Amino acid sequence: MKIQFITTGGTIDKVYFDDRSEYEVGVSQIREILRGASVAIDYDVREVLQKDSLHLTDEDRRLVRAAVEESVPNRVVVTHGTDTMVETAQALKRIPGKVIVLTGSLIPARFKHTDAEFNVAVAVAAVQCLDPGIYIAMNGRIFSPDNVRKNRERNCFEEIEPDRSATGEEP
């Protein structure tokens, strides 16, 4: 089994510059995370974007979708910024025959205390076990993009009631 990693940037890849007191998206950290964990799976990494997810456009999401669709392995992990992860997951819906898991981090991977490694580990386990579809792996949980949001006050992802108005279902 081979896993395709597609990177888009986000906090997981951010670099802190002390002299400017701001973050910038740097080189993808997924290879370092996988090497550091001695991951014994066959994988490939494709770097598609290096952007803060707040700056992703519809065209960027089309690029990510095309990369997922073109992936030969049918198990795909997308590293992504947390602010618009749900929107990108929605844009990847209905890609047939693939297990797609989006993950990222709330703290840059380069920091000593980060959630990056844990979130990637959950995504790697999930992509090997789940049925074809689209999922989000954050905070030790697997979510459907239809009933999750980032709670900015608590700095975590949380389950919400699905929006049934779009489907015409009664609440």
Residue pairs with C-beta under 8 A, 6 or more apart in sequence:
1 41
1 42
1 73
1 75
1 128
2 41
2 42
2 43
2 44
2 72
2 73
2 75
3 41
3 42
3 43
3 44
3 73
3 75
3 76
3 77
3 124
3 127
3 128
4 43
4 44
4 46
4 68
4 71
4 72
4 73
4 75
4 76
4 77
5 30
5 34
5 43
5 44
5 45
5 46
5 76
5 77
5 78
5 79
6 46
6 48
6 64
6 67
6 68
6 71
6 76
6 77
6 78
6 79
7 13
7 28
7 30
7 45
7 46
7 47
7 48
7 49
7 50
7 78
7 79
8 48
8 49
8 50
8 51
8 53
8 56
8 60
8 64
8 78
8 79
8 80
8 81
8 88
9 25
9 28
9 49
9 50
9 51
9 52
9 53
9 80
9 81
10 25
10 51
10 52
10 53
10 79
10 80
10 81
10 82
10 85
10 104
10 105
11 23
11 52
11 81
11 82
11 104
11 105
11 106
11 107
11 108
12 29
12 30
12 79
12 81
12 104
12 105
12 108
12 109
12 116
12 119
13 25
13 26
13 27
13 28
13 29
13 50
13 79
13 108
13 109
14 23
14 24
14 25
14 26
14 52
14 108
14 110
15 23
15 24
15 25
15 26
15 108
15 110
16 22
16 23
16 108
16 110
16 111
17 23
17 24
23 108
25 50
25 51
25 52
26 50
27 50
28 45
28 47
28 50
28 79
29 109
29 110
29 116
30 45
30 79
30 120
31 45
32 109
33 109
33 116
33 117
33 120
34 43
34 120
36 117
37 117
37 120
37 121
39 124
41 124
41 128
44 73
46 67
46 71
48 63
48 64
48 67
49 56
49 60
49 63
49 64
51 60
51 81
52 81
52 83
53 80
53 81
53 82
53 83
53 84
53 85
53 88
53 104
54 81
54 83
54 84
56 81
56 84
56 87
56 88
61 87
61 88
61 91
62 91
64 78
64 88
64 91
64 92
65 91
65 92
65 95
68 76
68 78
68 92
68 95
68 98
68 100
69 95
71 98
74 97
74 98
74 99
74 132
75 98
75 99
75 127
75 128
76 98
76 99
76 100
76 101
76 127
77 100
77 101
77 102
77 103
77 120
77 123
77 124
77 127
78 88
78 92
78 100
78 101
78 102
78 103
79 102
79 103
79 104
79 120
80 88
80 102
80 103
80 104
81 104
82 104
82 105
82 106
82 138
82 150
82 157
83 150
85 102
85 104
85 136
85 138
85 150
86 136
86 145
86 148
86 149
86 150
88 102
89 100
89 102
89 134
89 135
89 136
89 145
90 145
92 100
92 102
92 134
93 134
93 145
95 134
96 132
97 132
98 132
99 127
99 130
99 131
99 132
99 133
99 135
100 127
100 133
100 134
100 135
101 123
101 126
101 127
101 130
101 135
101 136
101 137
101 142
102 123
102 134
102 135
102 136
102 137
102 145
103 119
103 120
103 122
103 123
103 136
103 137
103 138
104 116
104 119
104 138
105 114
105 115
105 116
105 119
106 115
106 155
106 156
107 113
107 114
107 115
107 116
108 114
108 116
109 116
109 117
115 139
118 140
119 137
119 138
119 139
122 137
122 140
122 141
122 142
123 137
126 135
126 137
126 142
130 142
134 144
134 145
135 142
135 143
135 144
135 145
136 142
136 143
136 144
136 145
136 148
136 157
137 143
138 156
138 157
139 156
139 157
141 157
141 159
143 157
143 159
144 162
146 162
146 163
147 159
147 160
147 161
147 162
148 157
148 158
148 159
148 160
149 157
149 158
149 160
150 156
150 157
151 157
151 158
161 171
164 170
164 171
